[in-house]
Amino acid sequence: MAAKPNASPLVILAYDAGDLDFLLNWAREGYLPTLQSILERGCWGRTAGPEHVCEHGSWVTTFSGVSRREHGYYSYRQLNPGTYELVNFSPQNAIGVPFWHQLLGSDKKVAVIDAPEVLPLSGLRGIQLSNWATHQPDVPALPPSAEPAGLMTVARRVFGPSVYISEYNPQSSPAEDRQIYQRLMERTRKRGALCRHLLAQDQYDLVVIGLHESHKASHRFWEYRSEAQRRGSTPRDPDLRDAIRNIYASTDRELGLVLRQLPEDANVIFVSLYGMKDEYPTTGLMESLLRQLGYQAPVDPVAGSGPPDPLKLLRRAIPESVRVSISHRLPKRIQERLLADRFRSSTNWQKTTAFAITALFTSFIRINLRGREPQGVVTAGVEYEAVLNRLEADLMQLVDPITGGNAVHRVARTVELFGGGPPDLIPDLFVEWTPTTHFRPSLIHPKAEITQDTPGYLRGNEHSHHGLFAAAGPAIKARGELGDISILDLAPTFFRLLNQEVPPTLRGRVLPEVLRESAHTA
């Protein structure tokens, strides 16, 4: 056994898709005693700030301290800068590394187990296991990896083979969902056993544990909740009414066992970045709006030179709804290739001022900016601002005909969120839609009716833009509720808790409201 580290260890519990209200309410009701102990002994706040403009990339920001404007990760499908190509994107493509890379060459040991949006770094002392049992999207799929490589053999022996559990299956029966529930419960127990086994082998200065079953459970069992039943959804299995809460409780029990095994003087950080809300896909609405209002120009079928392309002529002859239905039956990689081809070839870029980057829920708009896009037509400065103004005005006029209310909750401009000029890597506008318990096939605009076809991926929930930060330990103030916490400030605070210098390149600050004076000035 190695010698005890010379400072209180830092333990970060990364709770993927831990809903703020669920966590606080269930902790106070006694279902989450481990979390409640952290809340009572320390301080807590709501994760917030500009970085919460969308889900993907939030963990990259949290662990690297780098803003999404710089690291460039906002969706699993993104625009390849300098092109009109849609490409699959993952954390390995982001421009940012977790803060513990600064421990390279030091005597500090790390244990990183399934931290979200993180891959192993070579050269660190300790252990790193990635994508073993995470909330991993179908596209792109990152295989499990480890440092040292032999750790993978240990994980397989203790945990078993890596298992992907689907978060959404529209054809699943209650019986099938009960099986998924049992598999998720078993995965929480196996995760706890794996963590305890690995952490018993040595003592570590930094422990980071990712907890992902709540993410899967919240998507999969959202419509089984009592709240969903009361609003008149299709009757579901009452045995799964509390499935989400039970997964949270099982995770909390395993966390308690893990923390009991770690040194009593550990500084413990619990952090979730986003929760859950009612929502349905808006994939087709944004493109419909931009095309009908003249922002995104269609390709002229008559224009062009050279012999006609038989495949393109055939595609135009088949109704869009039929093409979509056919594509949903194809393998995922083929679907992505067809989607990217359609995105690139169905727009007259020389006549387009703004275009939609295909997405499921939060919508992304990019201005066709001269000098940034291959065939940009909008000039930076006054013209760029004018297009943004028109877009925002049009978006805020959209009405949901079913409710009579605004369809768009918020339009966020990148230049206002993050400063600087037009962004190179991320969209110019992020559009957050008003939460809804119904699919919106159409919206009303004063100048047009905006429509979309029913997508194959018709999930009725999506992520809210806030989570929970909680901290307790000898270096943490016991002061209760803090208010909003910017996730850009977490990496600098983690550095200070590890008695490390904060890199001057980080834009965030050390949180004085969290740390005791001795830790804050160390």
C-alpha positions in Angstrom: 0.0 0.0 0.0 1.3 3.4 -1.0 1.9 6.1 1.5 -1.0 8.4 2.4 -1.2 11.5 0.2 0.1 14.6 1.9 -3.2 16.6 1.6 -6.9 15.8 1.8 -8.0 13.9 -1.3 -10.4 15.5 -3.7 -13.4 13.3 -4.7 -15.6 14.4 -7.6 -18.9 12.6 -8.1 -20.0 13.4 -11.7 -23.8 12.7 -11.7 -24.8 12.5 -15.3 -28.3 14.1 -15.9 -29.1 14.4 -12.2 -32.2 16.6 -12.1 -31.9 19.5 -9.7 -35.5 19.1 -8.3 -35.3 15.3 -8.1 -32.0 15.4 -6.2 -33.0 18.1 -3.7 -36.5 16.7 -3.1 -35.6 13.1 -2.8 -32.6 14.0 -0.6 -34.8 15.8 1.8 -37.4 13.1 1.7 -34.8 10.5 2.9 -34.3 8.6 -0.4 -30.8 10.0 -0.9 -29.1 10.0 2.5 -25.6 10.2 1.1 -26.4 13.4 -0.9 -28.3 14.8 2.0 -25.3 14.4 4.2 -23.2 16.4 1.8 -25.9 19.1 1.6 -26.1 19.4 5.4 -22.3 19.4 6.0 -21.4 21.8 3.3 -22.8 24.1 0.6 -24.7 23.8 -2.6 -25.9 25.7 -5.6 -27.4 25.5 -9.1 -25.1 24.9 -12.0 -25.8 27.6 -14.5 -24.2 30.2 -16.8 -23.6 30.6 -20.5 -22.0 27.2 -20.9 -25.4 25.6 -20.2 -26.8 26.7 -23.5 -26.9 23.0 -24.6 -26.1 19.6 -23.2 -23.2 18.2 -25.2 -19.8 19.7 -24.2 -20.9 20.8 -20.7 -18.7 18.1 -19.1 -15.8 19.0 -21.3 -16.1 22.6 -20.0 -16.4 21.4 -16.4 -13.4 19.2 -16.4 -11.1 21.3 -18.7 -12.1 24.8 -17.6 -12.3 25.7 -21.3 -15.4 27.4 -22.7 -17.3 25.7 -25.4 -16.5 28.6 -27.7 -12.9 27.4 -27.6 -13.3 23.6 -27.3 -16.0 23.6 -30.0 -18.3 20.7 -28.7 -22.0 21.4 -28.8 -23.7 18.3 -30.4 -22.9 14.8 -31.5 -23.5 16.0 -35.1 -21.8 19.3 -36.0 -20.8 21.5 -38.9 -17.2 20.9 -40.0 -15.8 24.5 -39.9 -14.8 25.9 -43.3 -17.2 23.5 -45.1 -20.9 22.6 -45.5 -20.2 19.1 -44.2 -22.0 17.6 -41.2 -19.7 15.3 -39.2 -20.1 13.1 -36.2 -18.4 14.7 -33.2 -17.4 13.3 -29.8 -15.3 14.4 -26.8 -12.1 13.1 -28.4 -12.6 15.9 -31.1 -13.0 18.7 -28.5 -10.2 21.1 -28.0 -9.7 20.7 -24.3 -8.2 18.2 -21.8 -9.4 17.5 -18.2 -7.7 19.5 -15.5 -5.9 16.5 -14.1 -3.5 16.6 -17.1 -1.7 19.2 -15.1 -0.7 16.5 -12.6 1.6 14.9 -15.2 5.0 14.7 -13.8 3.8 15.2 -10.2 3.7 12.7 -7.4 -0.1 12.9 -7.2 -2.2 9.9 -8.0 -5.5 9.9 -9.8 -8.4 7.4 -10.1 -10.8 8.4 -12.9 -13.6 6.0 -13.4 -16.1 6.6 -16.2 -16.0 10.4 -16.0 -18.4 11.7 -18.7 -16.9 13.2 -21.9 -13.4 12.2 -20.8 -10.8 9.9 -22.3 -7.7 8.5 -20.6 -4.5 10.5 -20.6 -1.1 8.7 -20.8 1.6 9.3 -18.3 -0.5 10.0 -15.2 0.1 8.1 -12.0 -2.9 6.0 -11.0 -5.8 4.5 -12.9 -8.2 5.7 -15.6 -11.2 3.8 -17.0 -13.3 5.4 -19.7 -16.6 4.5 -21.5 -17.1 1.3 -19.5 -20.7 2.0 -18.6 -21.5 5.5 -19.6 -24.3 7.3 -21.3 -22.8 6.7 -24.7 -24.6 7.8 -27.8 -25.1 5.5 -30.7 -23.1 7.9 -32.9 -20.3 8.1 -32.5 -19.6 5.1 -30.3 -16.4 5.3 -28.3 -15.0 1.9 -27.2 -14.0 1.3 -23.5 -10.4 2.3 -22.8 -8.0 2.3 -19.8 -4.7 3.5 -18.5 -2.9 1.3 -17.7 -4.2 -1.1 -20.3 -4.3 -4.0 -17.8 -7.0 -2.2 -15.9 -9.5 -3.3 -18.6 -8.9 -6.9 -17.6 -9.7 -6.1 -14.0 -12.9 -4.2 -15.0 -14.1 -7.2 -17.0 -13.4 -9.6 -14.2 -15.3 -7.5 -11.6 -17.9 -5.8 -13.7 -18.3 -8.1 -16.6 -18.4 -7.1 -20.3 -19.3 -3.6 -21.2 -23.0 -3.3 -21.8 -24.9 -0.7 -23.8 -28.4 -0.1 -22.5 -30.7 1.9 -24.8 -32.2 5.0 -23.4 -35.2 5.0 -25.8 -37.2 2.4 -27.6 -40.6 3.5 -28.9 -41.7 -0.1 -29.5 -40.8 -1.5 -26.1 -43.5 -3.0 -23.9 -43.8 -2.5 -20.1 -42.4 -6.1 -19.7 -39.3 -5.1 -21.7 -38.9 -1.9 -19.8 -39.0 -3.8 -16.5 -36.1 -5.9 -17.8 -34.2 -2.6 -18.6 -35.0 -1.4 -15.1 -33.5 -4.5 -13.6 -30.4 -4.2 -15.8 -29.9 -0.6 -14.7 -30.3 -1.5 -11.0 -27.8 -4.2 -11.5 -25.5 -1.8 -13.2 -25.6 0.6 -10.3 -24.5 -2.2 -8.0 -21.8 -3.4 -10.3 -20.5 0.1 -10.7 -20.3 0.5 -6.9 -18.5 -2.9 -6.6 -16.0 -1.9 -9.3 -15.3 1.5 -7.8 -14.7 0.0 -4.3 -12.5 -2.7 -5.7 -10.3 -0.3 -7.7 -10.1 2.3 -4.9 -9.1 -0.4 -2.3 -5.9 -1.1 -4.3 -4.2 2.3 -3.4 -4.8 5.8 -2.1 -5.4 8.7 -4.4 -5.1 12.4 -4.3 -7.9 12.8 -6.9 -10.9 10.5 -7.4 -13.4 11.2 -10.2 -16.4 8.9 -10.6 -19.0 9.2 -13.3 -22.5 8.0 -12.5 -24.7 7.4 -15.6 -27.6 5.2 -14.7 -29.8 8.2 -13.8 -29.4 9.5 -17.4 -30.6 6.2 -19.0 -33.4 5.8 -16.4 -34.8 9.4 -16.8 -35.2 9.0 -20.6 -36.5 5.5 -20.5 -39.0 5.8 -17.7 -40.1 9.4 -18.0 -43.7 8.5 -19.1 -44.1 6.1 -16.2 -44.0 8.8 -13.6 -47.1 9.8 -11.7 -46.9 13.3 -13.2 -47.1 11.9 -16.7 -50.0 9.6 -15.8 -52.0 12.5 -14.3 -51.9 14.5 -17.5 -53.6 11.6 -19.4 -50.8 9.8 -21.2 -51.2 6.2 -22.2 -51.6 4.0 -19.0 -48.3 2.4 -18.2 -47.0 -0.2 -15.8 -47.5 1.0 -12.1 -44.4 -1.1 -11.1 -42.3 1.4 -12.9 -43.9 4.6 -11.5 -40.9 5.1 -9.2 -38.3 3.6 -11.4 -36.3 6.9 -11.8 -36.3 7.6 -8.1 -35.3 4.0 -7.3 -32.3 4.3 -9.7 -31.3 7.5 -7.9 -31.6 5.8 -4.6 -29.6 2.8 -5.6 -26.9 5.1 -7.0 -26.9 7.0 -3.7 -26.5 3.8 -1.7 -23.4 2.8 -3.8 -22.0 6.3 -3.3 -22.3 5.9 0.4 -20.4 2.7 0.4 -17.7 4.2 -1.8 -17.3 7.3 0.4 -17.2 5.2 3.5 -14.1 3.4 2.1 -12.3 6.7 1.3 -10.4 8.9 3.9 -12.6 10.8 6.3 -10.9 14.1 5.5 -11.8 13.9 1.8 -13.2 17.0 0.1 -16.3 15.7 -1.7 -17.8 17.5 -4.7 -21.1 16.4 -6.2 -22.0 17.9 -9.5 -24.7 17.4 -12.1 -25.0 19.7 -15.0 -28.5 19.2 -16.3 -31.8 17.5 -15.5 -34.9 16.5 -17.5 -38.0 18.2 -18.9 -40.9 17.5 -21.2 -39.9 18.1 -24.8 -40.3 16.6 -28.2 -38.0 16.8 -31.2 -38.0 20.0 -33.3 -35.7 18.6 -36.0 -37.7 19.8 -39.0 -39.1 23.1 -37.6 -36.0 25.2 -37.8 -35.2 24.2 -41.4 -38.8 24.8 -42.4 -38.7 28.3 -40.8 -35.5 29.3 -42.5 -36.6 28.0 -45.9 -40.1 29.5 -45.8 -38.8 32.9 -44.7 -36.1 33.0 -47.3 -33.0 32.6 -45.2 -32.0 29.2 -46.5 -32.5 29.0 -50.3 -33.3 25.7 -52.0 -31.3 24.4 -55.0 -32.8 25.4 -58.3 -33.6 22.0 -60.0 -33.2 23.6 -63.4 -30.0 25.4 -62.8 -26.6 23.9 -63.2 -24.6 22.5 -66.0 -23.6 19.0 -67.1 -25.7 15.9 -67.3 -28.5 15.4 -64.8 -27.7 13.1 -61.8 -30.2 10.2 -61.9 -30.0 9.6 -58.2 -30.8 13.2 -57.4 -33.7 13.3 -59.8 -35.0 10.1 -58.2 -34.7 11.6 -54.7 -36.6 14.7 -55.8 -39.4 12.6 -57.3 -39.9 10.8 -54.0 -41.9 12.8 -51.3 -39.8 13.9 -48.4 -42.0 11.9 -45.9 -41.4 8.7 -47.9 -37.7 9.3 -48.0 -37.6 9.9 -44.2 -39.6 6.7 -43.6 -37.2 4.7 -45.7 -34.0 6.2 -44.2 -35.2 5.3 -40.6 -35.0 1.6 -41.6 -31.3 1.9 -42.8 -28.2 1.3 -40.6 -27.3 4.3 -38.5 -24.1 5.0 -40.4 -26.0 5.1 -43.7 -28.6 7.4 -42.2 -25.9 9.8 -41.1 -24.3 9.7 -44.5 -27.6 10.4 -46.3 -28.4 13.2 -43.9 -25.0 14.8 -44.5 -25.5 14.5 -48.2 -28.9 16.1 -48.1 -27.6 18.9 -45.9 -24.8 19.7 -48.3 -26.7 19.4 -51.6 -30.2 20.7 -50.9 -29.2 24.3 -50.3 -28.2 27.1 -52.7 -25.4 28.4 -50.6 -24.8 31.5 -52.8 -28.3 32.7 -52.0 -28.4 31.6 -48.3 -28.0 34.1 -45.4 -28.6 31.6 -42.5 -29.0 27.9 -42.2 -29.9 25.3 -39.6 -27.5 22.6 -38.4 -29.6 19.5 -38.1 -30.4 18.7 -34.4 -33.0 17.0 -32.3 -34.0 19.4 -29.6 -32.0 22.6 -29.0 -31.7 24.2 -32.5 -28.5 25.6 -33.9 -28.3 28.4 -36.6 -25.2 29.4 -38.4 -25.0 32.7 -40.4 -23.6 32.1 -43.9 -20.7 34.6 -43.2 -18.4 35.8 -45.8 -14.8 34.8 -45.0 -15.9 32.0 -42.7 -18.2 29.8 -44.8 -17.0 28.6 -48.2 -19.7 30.6 -50.1 -20.6 33.1 -47.4 -22.8 36.1 -48.4 -23.3 38.0 -45.2 -20.7 40.6 -44.2 -19.4 40.7 -40.6 -20.5 43.8 -38.7 -23.7 45.7 -39.4 -25.1 43.1 -41.8 -24.3 40.2 -39.5 -26.1 41.9 -36.7 -29.1 42.7 -38.9 -29.5 39.1 -39.9 -29.3 38.0 -36.2 -31.9 40.7 -35.3 -34.3 39.5 -38.0 -33.9 35.8 -37.0 -34.5 36.5 -33.4 -37.6 38.5 -34.2 -39.0 35.8 -36.4 -38.2 33.0 -33.9 -40.0 34.9 -31.1 -43.1 35.3 -33.2 -43.6 31.5 -33.5 -46.8 30.3 -31.9 -47.7 26.8 -30.9 -51.3 26.4 -32.3 -52.1 23.7 -29.6 -51.3 25.9 -26.6 -51.5 29.4 -28.2 -48.2 30.2 -26.5 -44.7 31.0 -27.7 -43.0 28.1 -29.2 -39.5 29.4 -28.5 -38.4 30.0 -24.9 -35.1 31.7 -25.6 -32.8 32.7 -28.4 -29.1 33.0 -27.3 -26.5 34.8 -29.4 -23.0 33.3 -29.1 -21.4 36.7 -29.3 -23.4 37.8 -26.2 -22.9 34.6 -24.3 -19.2 34.3 -24.8 -17.9 37.6 -26.1 -15.8 38.2 -29.1 -16.8 38.3 -32.7 -18.6 35.7 -34.8 -17.5 32.2 -33.6 -15.4 29.9 -35.7 -16.4 26.5 -34.2 -19.9 26.8 -32.8 -23.3 28.2 -34.0 -24.2 31.8 -34.1 -27.6 31.2 -32.4 -28.8 28.6 -29.9 -32.6 28.2 -29.8 -34.2 26.8 -26.8 -37.8 25.7 -27.4 -40.6 26.0 -24.9 -41.1 22.7 -23.0 -44.1 20.8 -24.2 -45.9 17.5 -23.5 -46.9 17.1 -27.2 -45.3 16.8 -30.5 -45.5 20.0 -32.6 -46.2 19.1 -36.3 -46.7 22.8 -37.1 -46.2 26.3 -35.8 -47.7 29.5 -36.8 -45.7 32.5 -38.0 -47.3 35.8 -39.2 -45.9 35.1 -42.7 -46.0 31.3 -42.9 -47.0 28.0 -41.4 -43.9 26.1 -40.2 -44.2 22.3 -40.4 -42.2 19.2 -39.8 -42.7 15.5 -40.4 -43.0 13.1 -37.5 -39.4 11.8 -36.9 -38.5 8.2 -36.2 -36.9 9.4 -32.9 -40.0 10.7 -31.1 -38.8 10.9 -27.5 -41.0 13.0 -25.2 -38.2 14.3 -22.9 -35.0 16.2 -23.1 -32.5 17.9 -20.8 -33.1 21.0 -18.8 -30.3 23.5 -18.5 -29.5 23.3 -14.8 -28.1 20.8 -12.3 -26.8 20.6 -8.8 -23.4 21.5 -7.3 -22.8 20.4 -3.7 -19.6 20.2 -1.7 -18.5 19.2 1.8 -15.2 18.5 3.5 -12.5 20.2 5.6 -11.7 22.8 2.9 -15.4 23.6 2.2 -17.5 26.2 3.9 -20.7 25.0 5.6 -22.9 27.8 4.4 -25.9 26.1 2.8 -27.4 27.5 -0.4 -25.1 29.5 -2.7 -27.2 30.4 -5.7 -26.0 29.9 -9.2 -22.6 28.4 -9.9 -20.8 28.8 -13.2 -19.3 25.5 -14.4 -16.3 27.5 -15.8 -15.3 28.2 -12.2 -15.2 24.6 -11.2 -11.8 23.6 -12.7 -10.0 26.5 -11.1 -11.6 25.6 -7.8 -10.5 21.9 -8.2 -6.9 23.1 -8.8 -7.0 25.0 -5.6 -8.4 22.0 -3.6 -5.5 20.0 -5.0 -3.0 22.7 -3.9 -2.1 23.3 -7.6 -1.5 26.6 -9.3 -4.4 27.6 -11.5 -3.3 27.9 -15.1 -3.5 31.5 -16.3 -5.2 30.4 -19.5 -8.4 29.4 -17.7 -11.2 32.0 -17.9 -13.0 30.9 -14.7 -12.2 31.9 -11.1 -11.7 30.1 -7.8 -15.0 30.1 -5.9 -14.4 32.0 -2.6 -18.0 31.3 -1.6 -17.2 27.5 -1.6 -13.7 27.3 -0.1 -12.6 28.1 3.5 -10.1 31.0 3.7 -7.1 28.7 4.2 -8.0 26.6 1.1 -8.8 29.7 -1.0 -5.5 31.4 -0.4 -3.4 28.2 -0.5 
